[in-house]
């Protein structure tokens, strides 16, 4: 008996990396393991770049790739499908393999079942995104033997279709950060950080003028360090500096360790409620506190005023950014960062949750 870990992307896709790939070295199961990715890392990067010609050119060849599973998968084998095997369509392949006797574990960490998805992404490659998201996901939810949901909002939707659900949050592998120094910036400047991809960069655009205003008000150098996104912002204040760093898996935690405070702005929408707080967890893993909008799972991860700050308006963002500036030379951020890291280790680490994933796989295998 084998288990196939099917993901839409390789390790370069954060969702595939954190929901599947990071678990594999720790997953002690009796089944033979095999991975399958629809998009290689090169094609994934092209998709994110909005290069439609190159995307369609590669997709012509990739469309035949999943067909190999028809011949590989045997009765009793398990497919752990993160999001989908084909990124578009009506899950015909999953349904065919199910009829052959395969068992399906479906994993989701975004509200991909919504017709109105990301406020950001659906403005690019609009046709592709309309084909990729929406009610088509009801089909795989219905036929799955188990659905793994990244948070309660996702589970509440899935349970309307299939009661076999479990919550396993997105987590951090503590071994990836154990040798990372918990650095901070020099006392003469304050570094706020954000990590993500270009498609989500619009979320932080509303915060940049607040940094600009606060830096000028206190005559204190504020640095906004953007890791993996697109800035396109020219500061007005001579005290406000913006930095854009390229993302890589090898440097992401080192770069995060050199900020003072992480940020996670969101819109108050169902799409945002489906998010699993990865940015916050990444900041916490290197002992950093976070300022984040009080939306969805953010309110569960952050204990307001203890390990981070939750905002409900732009006025709140200004309030807590100013507080950080005024308290920068005290121990406030260090103490909050320690509490943040302690909570991550206890509740949001791979080491805590890998046994739960093993239990799910064992249960489906024996059913």
HELIX and SHEET records of a PDB file:
HELIX    1   1 UNK A   14  UNK A   16  1                                   3    
HELIX    2   2 UNK A   17  UNK A   21  3                                   5    
HELIX    3   3 UNK A   22  UNK A   24  1                                   3    
HELIX    4   4 UNK A   41  UNK A   48  1                                   8    
HELIX    5   5 UNK A   52  UNK A   62  1                                  11    
HELIX    6   6 UNK A   65  UNK A   67  5                                   3    
HELIX    7   7 UNK A   68  UNK A   72  1                                   5    
HELIX    8   8 UNK A   92  UNK A   99  1                                   8    
HELIX    9   9 UNK A  121  UNK A  123  5                                   3    
HELIX   10  10 UNK A  126  UNK A  132  1                                   7    
HELIX   11  11 UNK A  137  UNK A  143  1                                   7    
HELIX   12  12 UNK A  152  UNK A  158  1                                   7    
HELIX   13  13 UNK A  174  UNK A  176  5                                   3    
HELIX   14  14 UNK A  198  UNK A  200  5                                   3    
HELIX   15  15 UNK A  202  UNK A  218  1                                  17    
HELIX   16  16 UNK A  252  UNK A  257  1                                   6    
HELIX   17  17 UNK A  270  UNK A  273  1                                   4    
HELIX   18  18 UNK A  278  UNK A  285  1                                   8    
HELIX   19  19 UNK A  298  UNK A  301  1                                   4    
HELIX   20  20 UNK A  314  UNK A  327  1                                  14    
HELIX   21  21 UNK A  332  UNK A  347  1                                  16    
HELIX   22  22 UNK A  350  UNK A  366  1                                  17    
SHEET    1   A 6 UNK A  32  UNK A  37  0                                        
SHEET    2   A 6 UNK A   2  UNK A   7  1                                        
SHEET    3   A 6 UNK A  78  UNK A  82  1                                        
SHEET    4   A 6 UNK A 103  UNK A 108  1                                        
SHEET    5   A 6 UNK A 146  UNK A 149  1                                        
SHEET    6   A 6 UNK A 165  UNK A 167  1                                        
SHEET    1   B 6 UNK A 240  UNK A 245  0                                        
SHEET    2   B 6 UNK A 221  UNK A 227  1                                        
SHEET    3   B 6 UNK A 189  UNK A 195  1                                        
SHEET    4   B 6 UNK A 261  UNK A 264  1                                        
SHEET    5   B 6 UNK A 289  UNK A 293  1                                        
SHEET    6   B 6 UNK A 308  UNK A 311  1                                        
END                                                                             
